[in-house]
Amino acid sequence: MSRIAYVNGRYLPHRAASVHIEDRGYQFADGVYEVCEVRGGRLVDERRHMARLQRSLTELRIPLPMPLPALSVVLHETVRRNRVGNGLVYLQVTRGVARRDFAFPSPEGSPSVVVTARRLDFASNEKRASDGMSVITVPDNRWERVDIKSVSLLPNVLAKQAAYDKGAREAWFVDHDGQVTEGASSNAWIVTADGKVVTRPAERGILRGITRTVLLDAIKAEGLKLEERPFTVAEAYAAKEAFVTSASQIVMPVVRIDGRPVGEGRPGRIAAALRTAFHRYAEFS
Ligand code: PLP
């Protein structure tokens, strides 16, 4: 079955789907994106993802390309046309096509919208979760507005590649104070020796992950001890458990940091329990 992509009002075969060379997303990374998990053919936490999309667009002064109910139809239709049961739907909105000039185009053009969807191999994800994964730490060399889910991801690309080059699957960014900010494409968490779940506050230095937000609800409802505070690399080395969260990985246990085993070097009990509990606290649409 050939994949279908939505591009600016049309559903097209993947190989024929393209945007103009002067799209500002291509020229300047002048755009934002969202990724939602698809589970059983339904979108997970669409409402929260769309609220964050609106916020990212507002911060960059890009107009919402269509009303949210219409965008929701496009997301669901792209999932349906690609027959995605379990997988991801990707949405990108850029400032649109204009002659190359740094300043915003005047008059303002229309934003470009692209939606794609793809299946994920459920079994291999579960296998990865039961094995756990390795992360490395790298200096956080990103701009300050990482709260915006911008397509400008070059530091994240380089960090992820550095991880892959070392046989790890994720890189954790570390700020000037030696504190972990977040992963290249995930939020970072540890569980301390006395069982407290710790993650950095989302006020500064990280993207406010939707999975993170929902997991905070789950942690409180499950009666676990929670501390929203920055943690250092040294604390992470000494942690009982570690894990990352993102729409594509949900809760993914981390078993090695910079080559050192976390706890006993196996996925932790709390991470595994939160992975199982997560979808009870998520919204489906
Ligand atoms: N932080 C970064 C830098 C990300 O790229 C992502 C997801 O891609 C996340 C955190 C997790 O966000 P979410 O849970 O909304 O997928």
py3Dmol code that shows the C-alpha trace and the ligand (Angstrom):
import py3Dmol

protein = """\
ATOM      1  CA  MET A   1       0.000   0.000   0.000  1.00  0.00           C
ATOM      2  CA  SER A   2       1.451   3.389  -0.930  1.00  0.00           C
ATOM      3  CA  ARG A   3       1.625   6.067   1.720  1.00  0.00           C
ATOM      4  CA  ILE A   4      -0.431   9.244   1.433  1.00  0.00           C
ATOM      5  CA  ALA A   5       0.581  12.700   2.634  1.00  0.00           C
ATOM      6  CA  TYR A   6      -1.533  15.800   3.081  1.00  0.00           C
ATOM      7  CA  VAL A   7       0.072  18.902   1.553  1.00  0.00           C
ATOM      8  CA  ASN A   8      -1.705  22.262   1.490  1.00  0.00           C
ATOM      9  CA  GLY A   9      -5.217  20.995   0.847  1.00  0.00           C
ATOM     10  CA  ARG A  10      -4.454  17.822  -1.129  1.00  0.00           C
ATOM     11  CA  TYR A  11      -3.890  14.176  -0.271  1.00  0.00           C
ATOM     12  CA  LEU A  12      -1.000  12.977  -2.445  1.00  0.00           C
ATOM     13  CA  PRO A  13       1.065   9.822  -2.883  1.00  0.00           C
ATOM     14  CA  HIS A  14       4.165  10.190  -0.715  1.00  0.00           C
ATOM     15  CA  ARG A  15       6.609  10.255  -3.626  1.00  0.00           C
ATOM     16  CA  ALA A  16       4.655  13.104  -5.283  1.00  0.00           C
ATOM     17  CA  ALA A  17       4.227  15.114  -2.090  1.00  0.00           C
ATOM     18  CA  SER A  18       6.438  18.200  -2.032  1.00  0.00           C
ATOM     19  CA  VAL A  19       6.650  21.841  -1.043  1.00  0.00           C
ATOM     20  CA  HIS A  20       8.189  24.737  -2.962  1.00  0.00           C
ATOM     21  CA  ILE A  21      11.956  25.402  -2.750  1.00  0.00           C
ATOM     22  CA  GLU A  22      11.251  28.837  -1.313  1.00  0.00           C
ATOM     23  CA  ASP A  23       9.144  27.510   1.532  1.00  0.00           C
ATOM     24  CA  ARG A  24      10.450  29.252   4.640  1.00  0.00           C
ATOM     25  CA  GLY A  25      10.513  25.927   6.442  1.00  0.00           C
ATOM     26  CA  TYR A  26      13.136  24.769   3.952  1.00  0.00           C
ATOM     27  CA  GLN A  27      15.018  28.092   3.793  1.00  0.00           C
ATOM     28  CA  PHE A  28      15.015  29.155   7.463  1.00  0.00           C
ATOM     29  CA  ALA A  29      13.484  26.311   9.510  1.00  0.00           C
ATOM     30  CA  ASP A  30      10.725  28.899   9.998  1.00  0.00           C
ATOM     31  CA  GLY A  31       8.032  26.537  11.201  1.00  0.00           C
ATOM     32  CA  VAL A  32       6.710  24.303  13.937  1.00  0.00           C
ATOM     33  CA  TYR A  33       5.538  20.723  14.251  1.00  0.00           C
ATOM     34  CA  GLU A  34       3.665  18.242  16.405  1.00  0.00           C
ATOM     35  CA  VAL A  35       3.811  14.460  16.684  1.00  0.00           C
ATOM     36  CA  CYS A  36       0.883  12.518  18.145  1.00  0.00           C
ATOM     37  CA  GLU A  37       0.841   8.868  18.981  1.00  0.00           C
ATOM     38  CA  VAL A  38      -1.797   6.823  17.141  1.00  0.00           C
ATOM     39  CA  ARG A  39      -3.098   3.856  19.108  1.00  0.00           C
ATOM     40  CA  GLY A  40      -5.854   1.572  17.900  1.00  0.00           C
ATOM     41  CA  GLY A  41      -6.455   4.047  15.059  1.00  0.00           C
ATOM     42  CA  ARG A  42      -7.156   6.902  17.482  1.00  0.00           C
ATOM     43  CA  LEU A  43      -5.075   9.968  18.293  1.00  0.00           C
ATOM     44  CA  VAL A  44      -3.568  10.204  21.772  1.00  0.00           C
ATOM     45  CA  ASP A  45      -3.840  13.608  23.502  1.00  0.00           C
ATOM     46  CA  GLU A  46      -4.750  15.487  20.319  1.00  0.00           C
ATOM     47  CA  ARG A  47      -6.316  18.346  22.326  1.00  0.00           C
ATOM     48  CA  ARG A  48      -3.105  19.019  24.253  1.00  0.00           C
ATOM     49  CA  HIS A  49      -0.924  18.678  21.147  1.00  0.00           C
ATOM     50  CA  MET A  50      -3.137  21.181  19.293  1.00  0.00           C
ATOM     51  CA  ALA A  51      -3.005  23.592  22.237  1.00  0.00           C
ATOM     52  CA  ARG A  52       0.811  23.423  22.176  1.00  0.00           C
ATOM     53  CA  LEU A  53       0.774  23.876  18.373  1.00  0.00           C
ATOM     54  CA  GLN A  54      -1.291  27.046  18.793  1.00  0.00           C
ATOM     55  CA  ARG A  55       1.139  28.326  21.404  1.00  0.00           C
ATOM     56  CA  SER A  56       4.198  27.609  19.205  1.00  0.00           C
ATOM     57  CA  LEU A  57       2.530  29.377  16.255  1.00  0.00           C
ATOM     58  CA  THR A  58       1.590  32.375  18.384  1.00  0.00           C
ATOM     59  CA  GLU A  59       5.159  32.707  19.715  1.00  0.00           C
ATOM     60  CA  LEU A  60       6.447  32.804  16.109  1.00  0.00           C
ATOM     61  CA  ARG A  61       3.569  34.961  14.804  1.00  0.00           C
ATOM     62  CA  ILE A  62       2.543  32.348  12.237  1.00  0.00           C
ATOM     63  CA  PRO A  63      -1.249  32.265  11.699  1.00  0.00           C
ATOM     64  CA  LEU A  64      -3.139  29.058  12.431  1.00  0.00           C
ATOM     65  CA  PRO A  65      -3.561  27.634   8.897  1.00  0.00           C
ATOM     66  CA  MET A  66      -7.159  26.475   9.453  1.00  0.00           C
ATOM     67  CA  PRO A  67      -9.562  26.205  12.385  1.00  0.00           C
ATOM     68  CA  LEU A  68      -8.657  23.416  14.818  1.00  0.00           C
ATOM     69  CA  PRO A  69     -11.720  21.261  13.973  1.00  0.00           C
ATOM     70  CA  ALA A  70     -10.649  21.278  10.294  1.00  0.00           C
ATOM     71  CA  LEU A  71      -7.081  20.405  11.270  1.00  0.00           C
ATOM     72  CA  SER A  72      -8.433  17.544  13.345  1.00  0.00           C
ATOM     73  CA  VAL A  73     -10.284  16.188  10.289  1.00  0.00           C
ATOM     74  CA  VAL A  74      -7.041  16.299   8.267  1.00  0.00           C
ATOM     75  CA  LEU A  75      -5.096  14.486  11.004  1.00  0.00           C
ATOM     76  CA  HIS A  76      -7.697  11.729  11.300  1.00  0.00           C
ATOM     77  CA  GLU A  77      -8.124  11.434   7.525  1.00  0.00           C
ATOM     78  CA  THR A  78      -4.353  11.071   7.019  1.00  0.00           C
ATOM     79  CA  VAL A  79      -4.272   8.333   9.671  1.00  0.00           C
ATOM     80  CA  ARG A  80      -7.244   6.612   8.004  1.00  0.00           C
ATOM     81  CA  ARG A  81      -5.859   6.827   4.461  1.00  0.00           C
ATOM     82  CA  ASN A  82      -2.564   5.315   5.624  1.00  0.00           C
ATOM     83  CA  ARG A  83      -4.390   2.633   7.639  1.00  0.00           C
ATOM     84  CA  VAL A  84      -2.323   3.362  10.728  1.00  0.00           C
ATOM     85  CA  GLY A  85      -3.438   1.315  13.714  1.00  0.00           C
ATOM     86  CA  ASN A  86      -0.439   1.919  15.956  1.00  0.00           C
ATOM     87  CA  GLY A  87       2.011   4.603  14.910  1.00  0.00           C
ATOM     88  CA  LEU A  88       2.468   8.335  14.634  1.00  0.00           C
ATOM     89  CA  VAL A  89       0.897  11.284  12.891  1.00  0.00           C
ATOM     90  CA  TYR A  90       3.201  14.206  12.079  1.00  0.00           C
ATOM     91  CA  LEU A  91       2.003  17.765  11.438  1.00  0.00           C
ATOM     92  CA  GLN A  92       4.200  20.608  10.233  1.00  0.00           C
ATOM     93  CA  VAL A  93       3.215  24.227   9.726  1.00  0.00           C
ATOM     94  CA  THR A  94       5.639  26.754   8.238  1.00  0.00           C
ATOM     95  CA  ARG A  95       5.349  30.460   7.466  1.00  0.00           C
ATOM     96  CA  GLY A  96       4.833  29.462   3.824  1.00  0.00           C
ATOM     97  CA  VAL A  97       6.427  30.335   0.496  1.00  0.00           C
ATOM     98  CA  ALA A  98       8.012  33.731  -0.128  1.00  0.00           C
ATOM     99  CA  ARG A  99      11.045  35.217  -1.914  1.00  0.00           C
ATOM    100  CA  ARG A 100      14.032  34.578   0.339  1.00  0.00           C
ATOM    101  CA  ASP A 101      14.347  37.403   2.829  1.00  0.00           C
ATOM    102  CA  PHE A 102      14.959  37.133   6.577  1.00  0.00           C
ATOM    103  CA  ALA A 103      12.110  39.435   7.617  1.00  0.00           C
ATOM    104  CA  PHE A 104       8.538  38.142   7.594  1.00  0.00           C
ATOM    105  CA  PRO A 105       6.935  38.388   4.134  1.00  0.00           C
ATOM    106  CA  SER A 106       4.688  41.380   3.568  1.00  0.00           C
ATOM    107  CA  PRO A 107       1.881  40.944   2.844  1.00  0.00           C
ATOM    108  CA  GLU A 108       1.777  37.879   5.070  1.00  0.00           C
ATOM    109  CA  GLY A 109       1.449  34.713   2.927  1.00  0.00           C
ATOM    110  CA  SER A 110      -0.456  31.580   3.828  1.00  0.00           C
ATOM    111  CA  PRO A 111       1.239  28.986   6.012  1.00  0.00           C
ATOM    112  CA  SER A 112       2.201  25.618   4.500  1.00  0.00           C
ATOM    113  CA  VAL A 113       0.710  22.536   6.109  1.00  0.00           C
ATOM    114  CA  VAL A 114       2.019  18.999   5.776  1.00  0.00           C
ATOM    115  CA  VAL A 115       0.611  15.928   7.530  1.00  0.00           C
ATOM    116  CA  THR A 116       2.073  12.434   7.319  1.00  0.00           C
ATOM    117  CA  ALA A 117       1.303   9.256   9.231  1.00  0.00           C
ATOM    118  CA  ARG A 118       3.191   6.026   9.639  1.00  0.00           C
ATOM    119  CA  ARG A 119       2.956   2.752  11.443  1.00  0.00           C
ATOM    120  CA  LEU A 120       5.289   1.818  14.260  1.00  0.00           C
ATOM    121  CA  ASP A 121       6.303  -1.726  14.985  1.00  0.00           C
ATOM    122  CA  PHE A 122       4.484  -2.304  18.256  1.00  0.00           C
ATOM    123  CA  ALA A 123       6.379  -5.508  19.113  1.00  0.00           C
ATOM    124  CA  SER A 124       9.843  -4.028  18.566  1.00  0.00           C
ATOM    125  CA  ASN A 125       8.949  -0.992  20.708  1.00  0.00           C
ATOM    126  CA  GLU A 126       7.814  -3.264  23.512  1.00  0.00           C
ATOM    127  CA  LYS A 127      11.030  -5.249  23.160  1.00  0.00           C
ATOM    128  CA  ARG A 128      13.070  -2.045  23.427  1.00  0.00           C
ATOM    129  CA  ALA A 129      11.116  -1.082  26.532  1.00  0.00           C
ATOM    130  CA  SER A 130      11.804  -4.422  28.155  1.00  0.00           C
ATOM    131  CA  ASP A 131      15.538  -4.211  27.294  1.00  0.00           C
ATOM    132  CA  GLY A 132      15.898  -0.502  28.159  1.00  0.00           C
ATOM    133  CA  MET A 133      18.131   1.876  26.257  1.00  0.00           C
ATOM    134  CA  SER A 134      21.414   3.758  26.628  1.00  0.00           C
ATOM    135  CA  VAL A 135      21.859   7.521  26.679  1.00  0.00           C
ATOM    136  CA  ILE A 136      24.907   9.770  26.529  1.00  0.00           C
ATOM    137  CA  THR A 137      25.213  13.313  27.874  1.00  0.00           C
ATOM    138  CA  VAL A 138      26.205  16.281  25.687  1.00  0.00           C
ATOM    139  CA  PRO A 139      26.484  20.040  26.331  1.00  0.00           C
ATOM    140  CA  ASP A 140      23.205  21.884  25.715  1.00  0.00           C
ATOM    141  CA  ASN A 141      24.136  24.228  22.877  1.00  0.00           C
ATOM    142  CA  ARG A 142      20.600  25.124  21.767  1.00  0.00           C
ATOM    143  CA  TRP A 143      18.883  28.522  21.638  1.00  0.00           C
ATOM    144  CA  GLU A 144      16.815  29.711  24.594  1.00  0.00           C
ATOM    145  CA  ARG A 145      13.398  29.209  22.993  1.00  0.00           C
ATOM    146  CA  VAL A 146      13.332  25.419  23.216  1.00  0.00           C
ATOM    147  CA  ASP A 147       9.818  25.823  24.654  1.00  0.00           C
ATOM    148  CA  ILE A 148       8.688  26.361  21.037  1.00  0.00           C
ATOM    149  CA  LYS A 149       8.341  23.098  19.110  1.00  0.00           C
ATOM    150  CA  SER A 150      10.257  24.488  16.144  1.00  0.00           C
ATOM    151  CA  VAL A 151      11.501  22.436  13.178  1.00  0.00           C
ATOM    152  CA  SER A 152      14.894  24.051  13.759  1.00  0.00           C
ATOM    153  CA  LEU A 153      16.498  20.942  15.256  1.00  0.00           C
ATOM    154  CA  LEU A 154      20.130  20.887  14.119  1.00  0.00           C
ATOM    155  CA  PRO A 155      21.642  20.672  17.644  1.00  0.00           C
ATOM    156  CA  ASN A 156      19.201  17.830  18.357  1.00  0.00           C
ATOM    157  CA  VAL A 157      20.209  16.061  15.128  1.00  0.00           C
ATOM    158  CA  LEU A 158      23.916  16.332  16.011  1.00  0.00           C
ATOM    159  CA  ALA A 159      23.311  15.186  19.594  1.00  0.00           C
ATOM    160  CA  LYS A 160      21.262  12.197  18.442  1.00  0.00           C
ATOM    161  CA  GLN A 161      23.956  11.223  15.923  1.00  0.00           C
ATOM    162  CA  ALA A 162      26.628  11.492  18.641  1.00  0.00           C
ATOM    163  CA  ALA A 163      24.504   9.064  20.677  1.00  0.00           C
ATOM    164  CA  TYR A 164      24.151   6.631  17.770  1.00  0.00           C
ATOM    165  CA  ASP A 165      27.898   6.842  17.083  1.00  0.00           C
ATOM    166  CA  LYS A 166      28.460   5.631  20.657  1.00  0.00           C
ATOM    167  CA  GLY A 167      25.896   2.845  20.422  1.00  0.00           C
ATOM    168  CA  ALA A 168      23.296   4.782  22.475  1.00  0.00           C
ATOM    169  CA  ARG A 169      19.807   5.801  21.350  1.00  0.00           C
ATOM    170  CA  GLU A 170      19.352   9.184  22.975  1.00  0.00           C
ATOM    171  CA  ALA A 171      21.447  12.153  24.097  1.00  0.00           C
ATOM    172  CA  TRP A 172      20.647  14.129  27.243  1.00  0.00           C
ATOM    173  CA  PHE A 173      21.515  17.813  27.036  1.00  0.00           C
ATOM    174  CA  VAL A 174      23.361  19.254  30.046  1.00  0.00           C
ATOM    175  CA  ASP A 175      23.306  22.986  30.897  1.00  0.00           C
ATOM    176  CA  HIS A 176      26.143  25.182  32.228  1.00  0.00           C
ATOM    177  CA  ASP A 177      25.318  24.179  35.821  1.00  0.00           C
ATOM    178  CA  GLY A 178      25.788  20.467  35.102  1.00  0.00           C
ATOM    179  CA  GLN A 179      22.021  19.885  35.160  1.00  0.00           C
ATOM    180  CA  VAL A 180      20.245  17.698  32.660  1.00  0.00           C
ATOM    181  CA  THR A 181      17.747  19.688  30.600  1.00  0.00           C
ATOM    182  CA  GLU A 182      16.104  17.089  28.343  1.00  0.00           C
ATOM    183  CA  GLY A 183      16.757  14.555  25.606  1.00  0.00           C
ATOM    184  CA  ALA A 184      17.315  15.382  21.940  1.00  0.00           C
ATOM    185  CA  SER A 185      13.732  14.221  21.285  1.00  0.00           C
ATOM    186  CA  SER A 186      12.354  13.417  24.735  1.00  0.00           C
ATOM    187  CA  ASN A 187      12.023  14.630  28.318  1.00  0.00           C
ATOM    188  CA  ALA A 188      14.403  13.175  30.927  1.00  0.00           C
ATOM    189  CA  TRP A 189      13.475  11.596  34.269  1.00  0.00           C
ATOM    190  CA  ILE A 190      15.201   9.808  37.131  1.00  0.00           C
ATOM    191  CA  VAL A 191      14.035   7.896  40.199  1.00  0.00           C
ATOM    192  CA  THR A 192      16.198   8.550  43.280  1.00  0.00           C
ATOM    193  CA  ALA A 193      17.447   5.854  45.656  1.00  0.00           C
ATOM    194  CA  ASP A 194      14.583   6.739  48.034  1.00  0.00           C
ATOM    195  CA  GLY A 195      11.955   6.356  45.312  1.00  0.00           C
ATOM    196  CA  LYS A 196      11.258   9.948  44.296  1.00  0.00           C
ATOM    197  CA  VAL A 197      10.441  10.537  40.637  1.00  0.00           C
ATOM    198  CA  VAL A 198      12.343  13.640  39.484  1.00  0.00           C
ATOM    199  CA  THR A 199      12.016  15.723  36.327  1.00  0.00           C
ATOM    200  CA  ARG A 200      13.033  19.253  35.445  1.00  0.00           C
ATOM    201  CA  PRO A 201      10.364  21.981  35.656  1.00  0.00           C
ATOM    202  CA  ALA A 202       9.107  23.089  32.243  1.00  0.00           C
ATOM    203  CA  GLU A 203       9.361  26.820  32.926  1.00  0.00           C
ATOM    204  CA  ARG A 204      12.784  27.140  31.291  1.00  0.00           C
ATOM    205  CA  GLY A 205      15.244  25.095  29.252  1.00  0.00           C
ATOM    206  CA  ILE A 206      12.972  22.334  27.954  1.00  0.00           C
ATOM    207  CA  LEU A 207       9.987  21.603  25.750  1.00  0.00           C
ATOM    208  CA  ARG A 208       6.864  21.029  27.818  1.00  0.00           C
ATOM    209  CA  GLY A 209       6.297  17.477  26.558  1.00  0.00           C
ATOM    210  CA  ILE A 210       2.697  16.352  26.315  1.00  0.00           C
ATOM    211  CA  THR A 211       3.687  12.873  27.484  1.00  0.00           C
ATOM    212  CA  ARG A 212       5.457  14.559  30.420  1.00  0.00           C
ATOM    213  CA  THR A 213       2.302  16.530  31.318  1.00  0.00           C
ATOM    214  CA  VAL A 214       0.078  13.440  31.225  1.00  0.00           C
ATOM    215  CA  LEU A 215       2.636  11.381  33.129  1.00  0.00           C
ATOM    216  CA  LEU A 216       2.714  13.987  35.914  1.00  0.00           C
ATOM    217  CA  ASP A 217      -1.051  13.370  36.329  1.00  0.00           C
ATOM    218  CA  ALA A 218      -0.438   9.618  36.351  1.00  0.00           C
ATOM    219  CA  ILE A 219       2.350   9.890  38.952  1.00  0.00           C
ATOM    220  CA  LYS A 220       0.177  11.967  41.286  1.00  0.00           C
ATOM    221  CA  ALA A 221      -2.847   9.707  40.822  1.00  0.00           C
ATOM    222  CA  GLU A 222      -0.764   6.571  41.454  1.00  0.00           C
ATOM    223  CA  GLY A 223       0.463   8.083  44.726  1.00  0.00           C
ATOM    224  CA  LEU A 224       4.169   8.148  43.793  1.00  0.00           C
ATOM    225  CA  LYS A 225       6.550  10.691  45.275  1.00  0.00           C
ATOM    226  CA  LEU A 226       7.300  13.454  42.772  1.00  0.00           C
ATOM    227  CA  GLU A 227       9.843  16.261  42.661  1.00  0.00           C
ATOM    228  CA  GLU A 228       9.754  18.744  39.786  1.00  0.00           C
ATOM    229  CA  ARG A 229      13.274  20.142  40.054  1.00  0.00           C
ATOM    230  CA  PRO A 230      16.482  20.144  38.025  1.00  0.00           C
ATOM    231  CA  PHE A 231      18.845  17.198  38.555  1.00  0.00           C
ATOM    232  CA  THR A 232      22.563  16.897  37.815  1.00  0.00           C
ATOM    233  CA  VAL A 233      24.421  14.328  35.738  1.00  0.00           C
ATOM    234  CA  ALA A 234      26.002  13.039  38.973  1.00  0.00           C
ATOM    235  CA  GLU A 235      22.515  12.462  40.415  1.00  0.00           C
ATOM    236  CA  ALA A 236      21.504  10.653  37.252  1.00  0.00           C
ATOM    237  CA  TYR A 237      24.559   8.363  37.517  1.00  0.00           C
ATOM    238  CA  ALA A 238      23.532   7.541  41.093  1.00  0.00           C
ATOM    239  CA  ALA A 239      19.807   7.121  40.307  1.00  0.00           C
ATOM    240  CA  LYS A 240      17.907   3.912  40.957  1.00  0.00           C
ATOM    241  CA  GLU A 241      16.057   4.267  37.645  1.00  0.00           C
ATOM    242  CA  ALA A 242      15.978   6.578  34.658  1.00  0.00           C
ATOM    243  CA  PHE A 243      13.641   6.946  31.715  1.00  0.00           C
ATOM    244  CA  VAL A 244      12.563   9.264  28.911  1.00  0.00           C
ATOM    245  CA  THR A 245       9.128  10.320  27.702  1.00  0.00           C
ATOM    246  CA  SER A 246       7.855  11.315  24.259  1.00  0.00           C
ATOM    247  CA  ALA A 247       4.795  10.704  22.093  1.00  0.00           C
ATOM    248  CA  SER A 248       6.691   8.100  20.071  1.00  0.00           C
ATOM    249  CA  GLN A 249       8.264   6.250  23.006  1.00  0.00           C
ATOM    250  CA  ILE A 250       5.741   6.883  25.813  1.00  0.00           C
ATOM    251  CA  VAL A 251       7.833   5.847  28.837  1.00  0.00           C
ATOM    252  CA  MET A 252      11.138   4.293  27.756  1.00  0.00           C
ATOM    253  CA  PRO A 253      13.507   2.965  30.449  1.00  0.00           C
ATOM    254  CA  VAL A 254      17.138   4.107  30.374  1.00  0.00           C
ATOM    255  CA  VAL A 255      19.588   1.471  31.609  1.00  0.00           C
ATOM    256  CA  ARG A 256      22.956   3.123  30.863  1.00  0.00           C
ATOM    257  CA  ILE A 257      24.101   6.741  31.050  1.00  0.00           C
ATOM    258  CA  ASP A 258      27.515   7.491  29.494  1.00  0.00           C
ATOM    259  CA  GLY A 259      28.254   3.775  29.643  1.00  0.00           C
ATOM    260  CA  ARG A 260      27.493   3.434  33.387  1.00  0.00           C
ATOM    261  CA  PRO A 261      24.672   1.124  34.437  1.00  0.00           C
ATOM    262  CA  VAL A 262      21.661   2.827  36.032  1.00  0.00           C
ATOM    263  CA  GLY A 263      20.693   0.936  39.198  1.00  0.00           C
ATOM    264  CA  GLU A 264      21.086  -2.724  38.354  1.00  0.00           C
ATOM    265  CA  GLY A 265      21.371  -1.959  34.638  1.00  0.00           C
ATOM    266  CA  ARG A 266      17.847  -3.204  33.965  1.00  0.00           C
ATOM    267  CA  PRO A 267      14.568  -1.318  33.368  1.00  0.00           C
ATOM    268  CA  GLY A 268      13.219  -0.123  36.701  1.00  0.00           C
ATOM    269  CA  ARG A 269       9.974  -1.126  38.370  1.00  0.00           C
ATOM    270  CA  ILE A 270       8.536   2.404  38.451  1.00  0.00           C
ATOM    271  CA  ALA A 271       9.332   3.107  34.780  1.00  0.00           C
ATOM    272  CA  ALA A 272       7.716  -0.170  33.749  1.00  0.00           C
ATOM    273  CA  ALA A 273       4.615   0.535  35.876  1.00  0.00           C
ATOM    274  CA  LEU A 274       4.279   4.061  34.457  1.00  0.00           C
ATOM    275  CA  ARG A 275       4.596   2.746  30.919  1.00  0.00           C
ATOM    276  CA  THR A 276       1.708   0.385  31.598  1.00  0.00           C
ATOM    277  CA  ALA A 277      -0.385   3.041  33.365  1.00  0.00           C
ATOM    278  CA  PHE A 278       0.162   5.884  30.879  1.00  0.00           C
ATOM    279  CA  HIS A 279      -2.768   5.323  28.526  1.00  0.00           C
ATOM    280  CA  ARG A 280      -5.253   5.236  31.394  1.00  0.00           C
ATOM    281  CA  TYR A 281      -4.521   8.941  31.885  1.00  0.00           C
ATOM    282  CA  ALA A 282      -4.319   9.933  28.187  1.00  0.00           C
ATOM    283  CA  GLU A 283      -7.185  11.238  26.046  1.00  0.00           C
ATOM    284  CA  PHE A 284      -8.210   9.444  22.860  1.00  0.00           C
ATOM    285  CA  SER A 285      -9.936  11.006  19.879  1.00  0.00           C
TER     286      SER A 285
END
"""
ligand_1 = """\
16
PLP
N 11.733 17.386 24.219
C 12.099 17.443 22.926
C 13.309 18.246 22.552
C 11.350 16.754 21.961
O 11.720 16.827 20.673
C 10.225 15.991 22.362
C 9.425 15.257 21.380
O 9.711 15.188 20.230
C 9.888 15.951 23.708
C 10.661 16.667 24.623
C 8.717 15.158 24.205
O 7.505 15.809 23.869
P 6.147 14.997 23.686
O 5.950 14.213 24.933
O 5.128 16.062 23.508
O 6.326 14.129 22.476
"""
view = py3Dmol.view(width=600, height=400)
view.addModel(protein, "pdb")
view.setStyle({"model": 0}, {"cartoon": {"style": "trace"}})
view.addModel(ligand_1, "xyz")
view.setStyle({"model": 1}, {"stick": {}})
view.zoomTo()
view.show()
